[in-house]
Amino acid sequence: MWYIIICPHCSLIQIVRSDQKYRVCYKCGKVIRLDYSKVRILYRSDNLNYVNYALQKLKELQATGKLK
């Protein structure tokens, strides 16, 4: 399973695997503890192609200010 999350420190949208416990944000360098009951999940799927497409669309929405 793949998730799309937002970094709580810098708002970077990124893809993570569901079995990961921690992630280092490559924009701000902060360690994100992936407690999925607390991290904002924007999208989830088993298909990585769908997740990549959703990531593109979410980044477009964020760039236009429609996603906060």
Gaussian input, Z-matrix of N, CA and C with variables (Angstrom, degrees):
# hf/3-21g

backbone

0 1
 N
 C     1     B1
 C     2     B2     1     A1
 N     3     B3     2     A2     1     D1
 C     4     B4     3     A3     2     D2
 C     5     B5     4     A4     3     D3
 N     6     B6     5     A5     4     D4
 C     7     B7     6     A6     5     D5
 C     8     B8     7     A7     6     D6
 N     9     B9     8     A8     7     D7
 C    10    B10     9     A9     8     D8
 C    11    B11    10    A10     9     D9
 N    12    B12    11    A11    10    D10
 C    13    B13    12    A12    11    D11
 C    14    B14    13    A13    12    D12
 N    15    B15    14    A14    13    D13
 C    16    B16    15    A15    14    D14
 C    17    B17    16    A16    15    D15
 N    18    B18    17    A17    16    D16
 C    19    B19    18    A18    17    D17
 C    20    B20    19    A19    18    D18
 N    21    B21    20    A20    19    D19
 C    22    B22    21    A21    20    D20
 C    23    B23    22    A22    21    D21
 N    24    B24    23    A23    22    D22
 C    25    B25    24    A24    23    D23
 C    26    B26    25    A25    24    D24
 N    27    B27    26    A26    25    D25
 C    28    B28    27    A27    26    D26
 C    29    B29    28    A28    27    D27
 N    30    B30    29    A29    28    D28
 C    31    B31    30    A30    29    D29
 C    32    B32    31    A31    30    D30
 N    33    B33    32    A32    31    D31
 C    34    B34    33    A33    32    D32
 C    35    B35    34    A34    33    D33
 N    36    B36    35    A35    34    D34
 C    37    B37    36    A36    35    D35
 C    38    B38    37    A37    36    D36
 N    39    B39    38    A38    37    D37
 C    40    B40    39    A39    38    D38
 C    41    B41    40    A40    39    D39
 N    42    B42    41    A41    40    D40
 C    43    B43    42    A42    41    D41
 C    44    B44    43    A43    42    D42
 N    45    B45    44    A44    43    D43
 C    46    B46    45    A45    44    D44
 C    47    B47    46    A46    45    D45
 N    48    B48    47    A47    46    D46
 C    49    B49    48    A48    47    D47
 C    50    B50    49    A49    48    D48
 N    51    B51    50    A50    49    D49
 C    52    B52    51    A51    50    D50
 C    53    B53    52    A52    51    D51
 N    54    B54    53    A53    52    D52
 C    55    B55    54    A54    53    D53
 C    56    B56    55    A55    54    D54
 N    57    B57    56    A56    55    D55
 C    58    B58    57    A57    56    D56
 C    59    B59    58    A58    57    D57
 N    60    B60    59    A59    58    D58
 C    61    B61    60    A60    59    D59
 C    62    B62    61    A61    60    D60
 N    63    B63    62    A62    61    D61
 C    64    B64    63    A63    62    D62
 C    65    B65    64    A64    63    D63
 N    66    B66    65    A65    64    D64
 C    67    B67    66    A66    65    D65
 C    68    B68    67    A67    66    D66
 N    69    B69    68    A68    67    D67
 C    70    B70    69    A69    68    D68
 C    71    B71    70    A70    69    D69
 N    72    B72    71    A71    70    D70
 C    73    B73    72    A72    71    D71
 C    74    B74    73    A73    72    D72
 N    75    B75    74    A74    73    D73
 C    76    B76    75    A75    74    D74
 C    77    B77    76    A76    75    D75
 N    78    B78    77    A77    76    D76
 C    79    B79    78    A78    77    D77
 C    80    B80    79    A79    78    D78
 N    81    B81    80    A80    79    D79
 C    82    B82    81    A81    80    D80
 C    83    B83    82    A82    81    D81
 N    84    B84    83    A83    82    D82
 C    85    B85    84    A84    83    D83
 C    86    B86    85    A85    84    D84
 N    87    B87    86    A86    85    D85
 C    88    B88    87    A87    86    D86
 C    89    B89    88    A88    87    D87
 N    90    B90    89    A89    88    D88
 C    91    B91    90    A90    89    D89
 C    92    B92    91    A91    90    D90
 N    93    B93    92    A92    91    D91
 C    94    B94    93    A93    92    D92
 C    95    B95    94    A94    93    D93
 N    96    B96    95    A95    94    D94
 C    97    B97    96    A96    95    D95
 C    98    B98    97    A97    96    D96
 N    99    B99    98    A98    97    D97
 C   100   B100    99    A99    98    D98
 C   101   B101   100   A100    99    D99
 N   102   B102   101   A101   100   D100
 C   103   B103   102   A102   101   D101
 C   104   B104   103   A103   102   D102
 N   105   B105   104   A104   103   D103
 C   106   B106   105   A105   104   D104
 C   107   B107   106   A106   105   D105
 N   108   B108   107   A107   106   D106
 C   109   B109   108   A108   107   D107
 C   110   B110   109   A109   108   D108
 N   111   B111   110   A110   109   D109
 C   112   B112   111   A111   110   D110
 C   113   B113   112   A112   111   D111
 N   114   B114   113   A113   112   D112
 C   115   B115   114   A114   113   D113
 C   116   B116   115   A115   114   D114
 N   117   B117   116   A116   115   D115
 C   118   B118   117   A117   116   D116
 C   119   B119   118   A118   117   D117
 N   120   B120   119   A119   118   D118
 C   121   B121   120   A120   119   D119
 C   122   B122   121   A121   120   D120
 N   123   B123   122   A122   121   D121
 C   124   B124   123   A123   122   D122
 C   125   B125   124   A124   123   D123
 N   126   B126   125   A125   124   D124
 C   127   B127   126   A126   125   D125
 C   128   B128   127   A127   126   D126
 N   129   B129   128   A128   127   D127
 C   130   B130   129   A129   128   D128
 C   131   B131   130   A130   129   D129
 N   132   B132   131   A131   130   D130
 C   133   B133   132   A132   131   D131
 C   134   B134   133   A133   132   D132
 N   135   B135   134   A134   133   D133
 C   136   B136   135   A135   134   D134
 C   137   B137   136   A136   135   D135
 N   138   B138   137   A137   136   D136
 C   139   B139   138   A138   137   D137
 C   140   B140   139   A139   138   D138
 N   141   B141   140   A140   139   D139
 C   142   B142   141   A141   140   D140
 C   143   B143   142   A142   141   D141
 N   144   B144   143   A143   142   D142
 C   145   B145   144   A144   143   D143
 C   146   B146   145   A145   144   D144
 N   147   B147   146   A146   145   D145
 C   148   B148   147   A147   146   D146
 C   149   B149   148   A148   147   D147
 N   150   B150   149   A149   148   D148
 C   151   B151   150   A150   149   D149
 C   152   B152   151   A151   150   D150
 N   153   B153   152   A152   151   D151
 C   154   B154   153   A153   152   D152
 C   155   B155   154   A154   153   D153
 N   156   B156   155   A155   154   D154
 C   157   B157   156   A156   155   D155
 C   158   B158   157   A157   156   D156
 N   159   B159   158   A158   157   D157
 C   160   B160   159   A159   158   D158
 C   161   B161   160   A160   159   D159
 N   162   B162   161   A161   160   D160
 C   163   B163   162   A162   161   D161
 C   164   B164   163   A163   162   D162
 N   165   B165   164   A164   163   D163
 C   166   B166   165   A165   164   D164
 C   167   B167   166   A166   165   D165
 N   168   B168   167   A167   166   D166
 C   169   B169   168   A168   167   D167
 C   170   B170   169   A169   168   D168
 N   171   B171   170   A170   169   D169
 C   172   B172   171   A171   170   D170
 C   173   B173   172   A172   171   D171
 N   174   B174   173   A173   172   D172
 C   175   B175   174   A174   173   D173
 C   176   B176   175   A175   174   D174
 N   177   B177   176   A176   175   D175
 C   178   B178   177   A177   176   D176
 C   179   B179   178   A178   177   D177
 N   180   B180   179   A179   178   D178
 C   181   B181   180   A180   179   D179
 C   182   B182   181   A181   180   D180
 N   183   B183   182   A182   181   D181
 C   184   B184   183   A183   182   D182
 C   185   B185   184   A184   183   D183
 N   186   B186   185   A185   184   D184
 C   187   B187   186   A186   185   D185
 C   188   B188   187   A187   186   D186
 N   189   B189   188   A188   187   D187
 C   190   B190   189   A189   188   D188
 C   191   B191   190   A190   189   D189
 N   192   B192   191   A191   190   D190
 C   193   B193   192   A192   191   D191
 C   194   B194   193   A193   192   D192
 N   195   B195   194   A194   193   D193
 C   196   B196   195   A195   194   D194
 C   197   B197   196   A196   195   D195
 N   198   B198   197   A197   196   D196
 C   199   B199   198   A198   197   D197
 C   200   B200   199   A199   198   D198
 N   201   B201   200   A200   199   D199
 C   202   B202   201   A201   200   D200
 C   203   B203   202   A202   201   D201

   B1=1.4438
   B2=1.5259
   B3=1.3141
   B4=1.4606
   B5=1.5154
   B6=1.3437
   B7=1.4578
   B8=1.5189
   B9=1.3196
   B10=1.4547
   B11=1.5251
   B12=1.3282
   B13=1.4655
   B14=1.5291
   B15=1.3302
   B16=1.4624
   B17=1.5229
   B18=1.3204
   B19=1.4632
   B20=1.5342
   B21=1.3298
   B22=1.4666
   B23=1.5247
   B24=1.3265
   B25=1.4625
   B26=1.5263
   B27=1.3461
   B28=1.4667
   B29=1.5287
   B30=1.3226
   B31=1.4749
   B32=1.5270
   B33=1.3238
   B34=1.4555
   B35=1.5219
   B36=1.3217
   B37=1.4591
   B38=1.5234
   B39=1.3511
   B40=1.4636
   B41=1.5165
   B42=1.3210
   B43=1.4581
   B44=1.5290
   B45=1.3356
   B46=1.4660
   B47=1.5224
   B48=1.3178
   B49=1.4664
   B50=1.5285
   B51=1.2908
   B52=1.4606
   B53=1.5297
   B54=1.3313
   B55=1.4628
   B56=1.5281
   B57=1.3379
   B58=1.4539
   B59=1.5232
   B60=1.3203
   B61=1.4634
   B62=1.5311
   B63=1.3373
   B64=1.4573
   B65=1.5194
   B66=1.3252
   B67=1.4573
   B68=1.5212
   B69=1.3146
   B70=1.4572
   B71=1.5243
   B72=1.3174
   B73=1.4566
   B74=1.5213
   B75=1.3158
   B76=1.4622
   B77=1.5218
   B78=1.3416
   B79=1.4629
   B80=1.5275
   B81=1.3485
   B82=1.4676
   B83=1.5284
   B84=1.3387
   B85=1.4513
   B86=1.5233
   B87=1.3225
   B88=1.4670
   B89=1.5294
   B90=1.3301
   B91=1.4553
   B92=1.5282
   B93=1.3277
   B94=1.4607
   B95=1.5185
   B96=1.3239
   B97=1.4640
   B98=1.5246
   B99=1.3170
   B100=1.4530
   B101=1.5236
   B102=1.3168
   B103=1.4579
   B104=1.5286
   B105=1.3249
   B106=1.4597
   B107=1.5161
   B108=1.3348
   B109=1.4571
   B110=1.5327
   B111=1.3462
   B112=1.4618
   B113=1.5267
   B114=1.3239
   B115=1.4610
   B116=1.5263
   B117=1.3130
   B118=1.4591
   B119=1.5330
   B120=1.3231
   B121=1.4635
   B122=1.5181
   B123=1.3288
   B124=1.4536
   B125=1.5200
   B126=1.3299
   B127=1.4596
   B128=1.5108
   B129=1.3214
   B130=1.4746
   B131=1.5264
   B132=1.3388
   B133=1.4567
   B134=1.5250
   B135=1.3287
   B136=1.4591
   B137=1.5265
   B138=1.3160
   B139=1.4528
   B140=1.5318
   B141=1.3334
   B142=1.4607
   B143=1.5265
   B144=1.3183
   B145=1.4653
   B146=1.5281
   B147=1.3246
   B148=1.4621
   B149=1.5255
   B150=1.3217
   B151=1.4616
   B152=1.5277
   B153=1.3214
   B154=1.4651
   B155=1.5235
   B156=1.3408
   B157=1.4665
   B158=1.5309
   B159=1.3335
   B160=1.4660
   B161=1.5241
   B162=1.3279
   B163=1.4627
   B164=1.5252
   B165=1.3162
   B166=1.4644
   B167=1.5232
   B168=1.3284
   B169=1.4605
   B170=1.5291
   B171=1.3331
   B172=1.4554
   B173=1.5282
   B174=1.3220
   B175=1.4662
   B176=1.5232
   B177=1.3366
   B178=1.4691
   B179=1.5261
   B180=1.3339
   B181=1.4644
   B182=1.5325
   B183=1.3180
   B184=1.4663
   B185=1.5269
   B186=1.3214
   B187=1.4595
   B188=1.5368
   B189=1.3270
   B190=1.4577
   B191=1.5159
   B192=1.3423
   B193=1.4444
   B194=1.5240
   B195=1.3357
   B196=1.4583
   B197=1.5156
   B198=1.3224
   B199=1.4598
   B200=1.5170
   B201=1.3119
   B202=1.4669
   B203=1.4891
   A1=108.63
   A2=115.95
   A3=123.03
   A4=108.52
   A5=116.78
   A6=122.84
   A7=109.19
   A8=115.19
   A9=121.14
   A10=105.82
   A11=115.99
   A12=121.40
   A13=109.61
   A14=114.57
   A15=121.43
   A16=107.92
   A17=116.58
   A18=120.61
   A19=108.03
   A20=117.72
   A21=119.48
   A22=113.84
   A23=117.67
   A24=121.27
   A25=112.30
   A26=117.04
   A27=119.33
   A28=113.71
   A29=117.72
   A30=124.56
   A31=113.75
   A32=117.80
   A33=120.40
   A34=109.17
   A35=116.28
   A36=121.52
   A37=107.43
   A38=116.97
   A39=120.38
   A40=111.51
   A41=115.10
   A42=123.05
   A43=109.04
   A44=116.18
   A45=121.82
   A46=109.15
   A47=116.07
   A48=121.04
   A49=108.97
   A50=116.90
   A51=120.50
   A52=112.80
   A53=118.35
   A54=120.18
   A55=113.10
   A56=118.46
   A57=121.43
   A58=110.47
   A59=116.31
   A60=122.02
   A61=111.72
   A62=116.41
   A63=122.55
   A64=109.34
   A65=115.35
   A66=120.74
   A67=107.60
   A68=117.39
   A69=121.58
   A70=106.87
   A71=116.07
   A72=120.82
   A73=108.22
   A74=116.87
   A75=118.91
   A76=112.78
   A77=117.98
   A78=120.42
   A79=111.48
   A80=116.22
   A81=119.40
   A82=113.16
   A83=117.92
   A84=121.50
   A85=115.09
   A86=117.58
   A87=121.20
   A88=110.13
   A89=116.15
   A90=122.06
   A91=107.60
   A92=115.79
   A93=121.82
   A94=107.19
   A95=116.70
   A96=121.13
   A97=106.55
   A98=116.52
   A99=121.33
   A100=111.28
   A101=114.84
   A102=121.75
   A103=104.55
   A104=116.41
   A105=120.71
   A106=113.89
   A107=117.61
   A108=118.70
   A109=110.67
   A110=117.01
   A111=121.11
   A112=113.73
   A113=118.10
   A114=121.93
   A115=108.55
   A116=116.59
   A117=120.95
   A118=109.45
   A119=116.22
   A120=122.57
   A121=108.03
   A122=116.05
   A123=120.52
   A124=112.63
   A125=116.84
   A126=121.07
   A127=108.76
   A128=116.40
   A129=120.71
   A130=108.82
   A131=115.77
   A132=121.19
   A133=109.74
   A134=115.41
   A135=121.08
   A136=111.59
   A137=116.68
   A138=122.17
   A139=109.51
   A140=117.04
   A141=121.36
   A142=111.80
   A143=118.20
   A144=120.32
   A145=110.92
   A146=117.20
   A147=120.98
   A148=111.00
   A149=115.70
   A150=120.54
   A151=110.28
   A152=117.67
   A153=120.61
   A154=111.44
   A155=116.91
   A156=120.90
   A157=110.30
   A158=116.41
   A159=120.62
   A160=110.69
   A161=117.66
   A162=121.64
   A163=110.67
   A164=117.27
   A165=121.09
   A166=110.99
   A167=116.19
   A168=120.74
   A169=111.53
   A170=117.33
   A171=120.57
   A172=111.37
   A173=117.09
   A174=119.75
   A175=111.22
   A176=117.24
   A177=120.76
   A178=110.69
   A179=116.48
   A180=120.30
   A181=111.17
   A182=116.55
   A183=120.48
   A184=110.83
   A185=117.54
   A186=121.84
   A187=110.91
   A188=117.49
   A189=120.70
   A190=112.08
   A191=117.59
   A192=121.56
   A193=114.43
   A194=117.77
   A195=120.94
   A196=112.34
   A197=117.43
   A198=122.13
   A199=108.74
   A200=116.27
   A201=119.49
   A202=110.30
   D1=140.13
   D2=179.49
   D3=-119.02
   D4=142.76
   D5=178.29
   D6=-122.74
   D7=150.88
   D8=168.07
   D9=-110.10
   D10=123.32
   D11=-177.98
   D12=-124.06
   D13=167.64
   D14=173.45
   D15=-112.50
   D16=132.67
   D17=175.14
   D18=-64.17
   D19=126.19
   D20=-179.18
   D21=-70.42
   D22=-11.24
   D23=-177.40
   D24=-96.08
   D25=-42.45
   D26=-174.71
   D27=-124.26
   D28=-2.05
   D29=177.74
   D30=69.09
   D31=24.06
   D32=174.88
   D33=-75.15
   D34=132.02
   D35=177.69
   D36=-87.51
   D37=130.73
   D38=-177.01
   D39=-149.87
   D40=160.28
   D41=-178.91
   D42=-97.59
   D43=136.94
   D44=175.31
   D45=-135.74
   D46=153.88
   D47=173.09
   D48=-81.80
   D49=149.65
   D50=-176.39
   D51=-69.49
   D52=-19.39
   D53=-179.36
   D54=-89.60
   D55=-1.20
   D56=178.57
   D57=-75.70
   D58=143.77
   D59=178.10
   D60=-100.68
   D61=-33.53
   D62=-178.71
   D63=-136.62
   D64=156.37
   D65=177.19
   D66=-146.38
   D67=135.94
   D68=173.81
   D69=-95.64
   D70=121.63
   D71=178.83
   D72=-68.94
   D73=127.34
   D74=-176.90
   D75=-81.68
   D76=-3.57
   D77=175.18
   D78=-92.94
   D79=-51.62
   D80=-175.89
   D81=-101.58
   D82=-14.77
   D83=177.60
   D84=81.47
   D85=1.88
   D86=179.58
   D87=-77.59
   D88=149.87
   D89=175.95
   D90=-86.98
   D91=126.44
   D92=179.05
   D93=-103.71
   D94=121.10
   D95=174.22
   D96=-82.41
   D97=118.31
   D98=-173.10
   D99=-87.40
   D100=68.70
   D101=171.35
   D102=-88.08
   D103=101.93
   D104=-169.49
   D105=-68.77
   D106=-9.00
   D107=173.05
   D108=-82.36
   D109=-13.15
   D110=-178.25
   D111=-116.13
   D112=-26.43
   D113=-179.32
   D114=-80.17
   D115=138.96
   D116=179.40
   D117=-74.56
   D118=115.04
   D119=178.46
   D120=-101.14
   D121=122.86
   D122=-178.56
   D123=-92.67
   D124=-28.61
   D125=-176.06
   D126=-159.07
   D127=149.44
   D128=175.48
   D129=-145.38
   D130=144.32
   D131=179.31
   D132=-165.86
   D133=158.66
   D134=173.39
   D135=-85.07
   D136=-19.12
   D137=-175.37
   D138=-96.53
   D139=115.64
   D140=-177.61
   D141=-65.76
   D142=-30.57
   D143=177.81
   D144=-63.47
   D145=-41.87
   D146=177.19
   D147=-64.08
   D148=-39.84
   D149=-179.19
   D150=-65.86
   D151=-41.81
   D152=178.15
   D153=-63.24
   D154=-40.93
   D155=177.99
   D156=-64.62
   D157=-44.62
   D158=178.94
   D159=-62.68
   D160=-37.67
   D161=177.96
   D162=-60.63
   D163=-44.18
   D164=177.64
   D165=-58.57
   D166=-47.27
   D167=-177.65
   D168=-66.66
   D169=-39.51
   D170=178.91
   D171=-66.96
   D172=-37.80
   D173=177.05
   D174=-66.33
   D175=-35.43
   D176=175.17
   D177=-63.84
   D178=-44.11
   D179=178.02
   D180=-62.61
   D181=-40.25
   D182=179.26
   D183=-65.88
   D184=-38.02
   D185=-178.84
   D186=-67.13
   D187=-32.02
   D188=179.96
   D189=-87.96
   D190=-2.83
   D191=177.35
   D192=85.66
   D193=10.03
   D194=-178.43
   D195=-88.74
   D196=-8.91
   D197=178.53
   D198=-121.46
   D199=126.05
   D200=-178.64
   D201=-118.11

